[in-house]
Amino acid sequence: MNLANNLFSGSIPINIGHVMTKLQVLDLSGNAFTGSIPYSITKVKKLLRLDISDNHLSGKLPDWWYELQQLHVIDFSGNNLSGGIPPSVCSPPSLFWLRLSRNNLFGELPKSLRNCKSLLTLDIGENKINGTIPVWFGESLLSLQKLRMTGSMIDGRIPPQLCQLSSLQILDLSHNHLKGSIPSCLGSLRAFKSVKFYKWLPNYYHFSYVPKMELVKKGTIRTYTFTLDQVNLIDLSCNSLHGEIPTEIINLSALGTLNLSWNQLSGRIPKDIGSMQLLETLDLSSNHLSGSIPLSMSSITSLSHLNLSHNNLSGPIPSTNQFGTFTDPSCFEGNPELCGKPLLTDCSLAREKETERKIEDDDDDDEQEIRQCFFVGAGVGFVVMFVATFSSLMINKSWRYCCFHFMEEVGERVISCCLGFIACLNRIFTVTRNLFL
């Protein structure tokens, strides 16, 4: 029963499961249904696909999945469902597609998700899910190909155990509160190293199912359907990640989209990034990256969207090959030390300023060197004089007596002067007091 993408409204009939017990597909997506999800759906024991996405359904996410053991696909995205993810959601043993994005779900991810042994796609983005990314993702969900957790409240670090998901081809953890460094082991993800031929996911042919997912590519949100299997994407943007971009990332030769923007990454762009020949989108904007733009990047002929703005990059912008197509200055703005087209800063002027700055730095270095030499010389001279004087006094007895006698006389004179000064002050005070009295 496929009523998708119409103008139906009202509530889903409460007895729908009682009168359609032999349904295998129930697709009510893309309508305007309201109310809650009827419990009678549990009576449809042979149900393979349940898609009620993009409606206005409310209430809690049901916890009656133990009764639907034949389910392969659950898509409840784009509604107003609330509550936590129920423990029974992974009870159907053949479930390979679980999409709960764009709802009001909250709480931490339940440990029962580790029972989704056959899961290929997990999309829980744009909710209020909090907590950390479970370590057991990389131990239990070994078949996972697509992991989308964007726009939630996930914090903590990216666990290295995710690198064990060898089939992962979409990793979207953007717009969260992740911190720490990017695990270098991401460069070992096997699915990002080889081009995949177009294929259907398991059992699609049984019920004419077309997968659907929204992803940010080339700076815009795009909905992928038939070509979703061909998308290779890593999006870690809008977090609090720091440290350097791991050089191992260049091993992902089949990666199509890499978005690390709006983090706190530092260091240089990997020198051999040009080996990522299938890269179409590269966004490293709004970080603290420094150094020059690697020349190898100009050899990525598939690169059609580039954003390096708002970093601390310096030197000339490459002008050969693919860089000739990047004519928008906004791709490079916010890097005061960058020069060359499409920016207005001329590299010859930049070189002159660099030379002047180097001369000033050299002058400052010379001045500091002279200052250091003066202090070092004064310190050494003081030590030498002190040692020489002390040694002379220790060796020559008559000099020692003479020195101490001189110091004694000087001390007595200083003390007498101080006593006289105090007596003088006392007299002035006495006279002043008598005058006022």
C-alpha positions in Angstrom: 0.0 0.0 0.0 1.8 3.1 -1.3 0.1 6.5 -0.7 3.3 8.5 -0.6 3.5 12.2 -1.6 -0.1 13.1 -1.7 -2.2 15.6 0.3 -3.8 13.2 2.8 -4.5 14.7 6.2 -6.2 13.6 9.4 -5.0 10.7 11.5 -4.0 7.2 10.4 -7.0 4.9 10.8 -6.8 3.3 14.2 -7.8 -0.1 12.9 -5.5 -0.2 9.8 -3.6 -3.2 11.1 -6.8 -5.2 11.8 -8.1 -4.9 8.3 -4.9 -5.2 6.3 -3.1 -8.0 8.1 -1.3 -9.3 5.0 0.4 -6.0 4.1 4.1 -6.2 3.3 4.6 -2.5 2.5 3.0 0.5 4.2 4.2 3.8 2.8 2.3 6.9 3.9 5.3 9.3 3.6 5.1 12.8 2.3 1.5 13.6 3.5 0.0 15.7 6.3 -1.1 12.9 8.7 -1.4 14.0 12.4 -2.0 12.2 15.6 -0.1 9.1 16.9 1.0 5.9 15.4 -1.8 3.3 15.8 -0.9 0.2 17.8 -2.9 -2.0 15.4 0.1 -1.9 13.0 1.6 -4.7 15.2 -1.0 -7.0 13.8 0.6 -6.9 10.3 3.1 -9.6 11.1 4.5 -9.9 7.5 5.3 -6.2 7.3 8.7 -5.6 5.6 8.7 -1.8 5.2 7.0 0.8 7.3 7.5 4.4 6.0 5.6 7.2 7.6 8.2 9.9 7.1 7.5 13.6 6.4 4.2 13.9 8.2 3.0 15.7 11.3 2.7 12.7 13.6 3.3 13.2 17.3 3.6 11.3 20.5 6.3 8.9 21.7 8.2 6.6 19.4 6.4 3.2 19.8 8.1 0.4 21.8 6.3 -2.6 20.2 8.9 -3.7 17.7 9.1 -7.2 19.2 5.9 -8.0 17.4 7.2 -7.1 13.9 10.0 -9.6 13.3 9.9 -9.3 9.5 10.7 -5.6 9.3 13.6 -4.6 7.1 13.0 -0.8 6.9 11.8 1.7 9.5 11.5 5.3 8.4 9.9 7.8 10.8 11.9 10.8 9.9 10.5 14.3 9.6 7.7 14.2 12.2 7.2 15.5 15.7 7.8 12.3 17.6 9.3 12.6 21.1 10.8 10.6 23.9 13.8 8.3 23.7 14.8 5.6 21.3 12.9 2.5 22.6 14.9 -0.7 23.5 12.9 -2.9 21.2 13.7 -1.0 18.0 16.4 -3.5 17.0 14.5 -6.6 17.8 13.6 -7.3 14.1 16.7 -9.5 13.1 16.7 -8.4 9.4 16.4 -4.6 10.0 18.9 -2.9 7.7 17.4 0.7 7.5 16.6 2.8 10.6 15.8 6.4 10.0 14.5 8.5 12.8 16.0 11.9 11.9 14.2 15.3 12.2 12.1 14.6 15.2 12.2 15.7 18.9 13.9 12.5 20.3 16.1 13.0 23.3 18.3 11.0 25.7 21.3 8.9 25.1 21.6 6.1 22.6 20.3 2.8 24.1 22.7 -0.1 24.5 20.0 -2.2 22.7 21.1 -0.7 19.4 24.1 -3.1 19.5 21.5 -5.8 18.6 21.1 -4.3 15.1 23.6 -6.7 13.6 22.3 -6.3 10.1 22.0 -2.6 10.1 23.3 -0.8 7.0 22.0 2.7 7.7 21.5 4.5 11.0 20.1 8.1 10.6 19.3 9.8 13.9 20.3 13.3 13.0 18.5 16.5 13.8 17.2 15.4 17.2 18.1 16.2 20.8 20.2 13.0 21.3 23.0 13.6 23.8 25.8 11.7 25.4 28.8 10.3 23.6 29.3 8.1 20.5 29.2 4.6 22.0 32.5 2.6 21.7 30.5 -0.5 20.8 29.4 1.1 17.5 32.7 -0.2 16.1 32.3 -3.6 17.7 28.6 -4.5 17.1 27.4 -2.6 14.0 30.1 -4.0 11.7 27.8 -4.0 8.6 27.1 -0.2 8.9 27.5 1.7 5.7 25.9 5.1 6.6 26.0 6.8 9.9 24.3 10.2 10.2 24.2 11.9 13.6 24.2 15.6 12.5 22.5 18.4 14.4 22.3 16.7 17.7 23.9 17.3 21.1 26.6 14.6 21.0 29.7 15.4 22.9 33.0 13.8 23.9 35.6 12.5 21.4 35.3 10.5 18.2 36.1 7.0 19.3 38.8 5.2 17.3 36.6 2.1 17.3 34.6 3.7 14.5 37.6 2.9 12.3 36.6 -0.8 12.6 33.5 -0.1 10.4 35.2 -1.1 7.2 32.0 -0.7 5.1 31.4 2.9 6.2 30.9 5.2 3.2 29.0 8.1 4.9 30.1 9.5 8.2 28.2 12.7 9.1 28.8 13.9 12.7 28.5 17.6 11.9 26.8 20.2 14.2 27.5 18.5 17.5 29.7 19.2 20.5 32.6 16.8 19.7 36.0 17.7 20.9 39.5 16.2 20.8 41.5 15.4 17.7 40.5 13.6 14.5 41.5 9.9 14.9 44.3 9.2 12.4 42.8 5.7 11.9 40.0 7.2 9.8 42.6 7.0 7.0 42.2 3.2 7.1 38.5 3.1 6.3 38.4 0.6 3.4 35.1 1.8 1.8 36.7 5.3 1.1 39.6 3.7 -0.8 37.7 2.1 -3.7 35.1 3.2 -6.2 31.8 1.3 -5.8 29.6 0.1 -8.7 26.0 1.0 -8.6 24.1 -1.6 -6.6 20.8 -2.1 -4.6 20.9 -2.8 -0.9 19.6 -6.2 0.2 16.0 -7.1 -0.4 15.2 -3.8 -2.2 13.7 -5.7 -5.1 11.1 -7.3 -2.9 9.2 -4.0 -2.3 10.5 -1.4 -4.8 12.2 0.6 -2.1 14.2 3.7 -3.0 16.5 4.9 -0.2 16.5 8.6 0.7 18.9 10.8 2.7 19.7 14.5 3.0 23.4 15.4 3.0 25.4 18.6 2.7 27.5 18.6 -0.5 29.1 21.5 -2.3 27.7 23.8 0.4 24.1 23.0 -0.1 21.7 20.4 1.3 20.9 17.7 -1.3 18.5 14.8 -1.1 20.0 11.6 -2.5 17.9 8.6 -3.7 19.1 6.3 -6.5 22.7 7.6 -6.3 23.0 7.4 -2.5 25.2 4.3 -2.8 27.7 6.3 -4.8 28.2 9.0 -2.2 31.4 8.9 -0.2 31.3 11.6 2.5 33.0 12.6 5.8 31.4 15.6 7.4 32.8 16.6 10.9 32.0 20.3 10.5 30.8 22.7 13.3 32.3 20.9 16.3 35.2 21.8 18.6 37.8 19.4 17.2 41.4 20.6 17.5 44.9 19.4 16.6 46.2 18.8 13.1 44.5 17.2 10.1 45.9 13.7 10.2 48.1 13.0 7.2 46.6 9.5 7.0 43.4 11.1 5.5 45.1 11.3 2.1 44.8 7.5 1.9 41.1 7.9 1.3 41.5 8.0 -2.5 37.8 7.5 -3.3 36.5 10.1 -0.9 34.2 12.6 -2.6 33.4 15.1 0.1 35.5 16.2 3.1 34.1 18.9 5.3 36.1 19.9 8.4 35.0 23.5 8.6 34.1 25.5 11.8 36.4 23.6 14.1 39.7 24.6 15.9 42.1 22.7 13.7 45.7 23.9 13.4 48.8 23.0 11.6 49.2 22.6 7.8 47.1 21.1 5.1 48.5 17.7 4.3 51.2 18.1 1.7 50.2 15.2 -0.5 46.4 15.9 -0.4 46.6 15.8 -4.3 46.5 12.0 -4.1 42.7 12.3 -3.3 41.9 12.4 -7.0 38.1 11.8 -6.6 37.6 14.6 -4.1 34.7 16.9 -5.3 34.1 19.0 -2.2 36.8 20.2 0.2 35.8 22.6 3.0 38.5 23.5 5.6 37.1 27.0 6.3 37.0 28.7 9.7 39.9 26.9 11.4 43.4 27.9 12.4 45.3 26.3 9.6 48.6 27.8 8.6 51.3 27.5 6.0 50.9 27.5 2.2 48.3 25.8 0.0 49.9 22.6 -1.2 50.6 22.6 -4.9 49.5 19.0 -5.2 45.9 20.2 -4.6 45.8 21.8 -8.1 46.1 18.3 -9.6 42.7 17.2 -8.2 40.7 17.6 -11.4 37.4 16.5 -9.9 37.5 19.3 -7.3 34.6 21.6 -8.0 33.8 23.1 -4.6 36.7 24.5 -2.4 36.5 26.7 0.7 39.7 27.6 2.6 38.5 30.9 4.0 39.1 32.3 7.5 42.3 30.5 8.4 46.0 31.7 8.7 47.2 30.4 5.3 50.0 32.3 3.6 51.8 32.6 0.3 50.5 32.6 -3.3 47.3 30.8 -4.4 48.1 28.2 -7.0 47.0 29.3 -10.5 47.4 26.1 -12.5 44.9 23.4 -13.5 41.8 23.2 -11.3 42.6 26.4 -9.4 41.9 28.4 -12.5 38.2 27.6 -12.0 38.0 29.0 -8.5 37.2 32.6 -9.3 35.2 33.5 -6.2 37.3 35.4 -3.7 35.1 34.2 -0.8 36.9 30.8 -1.2 40.1 32.3 0.1 39.1 35.4 2.1 40.0 35.8 5.8 43.6 34.7 5.2 45.6 38.0 5.4 48.9 36.4 4.2 47.4 34.8 1.1 48.0 36.5 -2.3 47.2 36.1 -6.0 44.0 35.7 -7.9 41.1 35.7 -7.3 42.2 37.9 -4.3 43.1 41.6 -4.9 46.4 41.2 -3.0 49.3 41.2 -5.4 52.0 38.6 -4.6 54.8 41.0 -5.5 53.6 43.5 -2.8 53.1 40.6 -0.4 56.8 39.6 -1.0 58.0 43.2 -0.4 56.1 43.3 2.9 57.5 39.9 3.8 61.0 41.2 3.1 60.4 44.3 5.2 59.1 42.2 8.0 62.1 39.9 7.8 64.5 42.9 8.0 62.5 44.3 11.0 62.7 40.9 12.6 66.4 40.7 11.9 66.9 44.1 13.5 64.9 43.1 16.5 66.9 39.9 16.8 70.2 42.0 16.6 69.0 44.4 19.3 67.9 41.5 21.5 71.2 39.8 20.9 73.1 42.9 22.0 70.9 43.2 25.1 71.5 39.6 26.0 75.3 40.0 25.5 75.3 43.1 27.8 73.5 41.3 30.6 75.6 38.1 30.2 78.8 40.2 30.3 77.7 42.2 33.3 76.8 39.0 35.1 80.1 37.4 34.3 82.0 40.5 35.3 80.2 40.7 38.6 81.0 37.0 39.4 84.6 37.4 38.4 85.1 40.6 40.5 83.4 39.0 43.5 85.5 35.8 43.3 88.7 37.8 42.8 88.0 40.1 45.8 86.9 37.3 48.0 89.9 35.2 47.1 92.3 38.2 47.8 90.8 38.8 51.2 91.0 35.1 52.1 94.7 34.8 51.0 96.1 38.2 52.3 95.5 38.6 56.1 96.5 42.3 56.2 94.2 43.2 53.4 91.4 41.4 55.2 91.9 43.4 58.4 92.2 46.6 56.5 88.9 45.9 54.6 86.9 45.0 57.7 88.4 48.1 59.6 87.2 50.3 56.7 83.8 48.7 56.6 83.5 49.2 60.4 84.4 52.9 60.1 81.9 53.4 57.3 79.2 51.6 59.2 79.8 53.8 62.3 79.6 57.0 60.3 76.4 55.8 58.6 74.9 55.0 62.0 75.9 58.3 63.5 74.5 60.2 60.5 71.2 58.4 60.8 71.0 59.1 64.6 71.8 62.8 63.9 69.0 62.9 61.2 66.6 61.3 63.7 67.5 63.8 66.4 67.0 66.7 63.9 63.5 65.4 63.0 62.7 65.1 66.7 63.6 68.7 67.3 61.6 69.9 64.3 58.6 68.0 65.5 58.9 69.4 69.1 59.2 73.0 67.8 56.2 72.5 65.5 54.1 71.1 68.3 54.9 74.0 70.6 54.0 76.5 68.0 50.5 74.9 67.5 50.0 74.5 71.2 
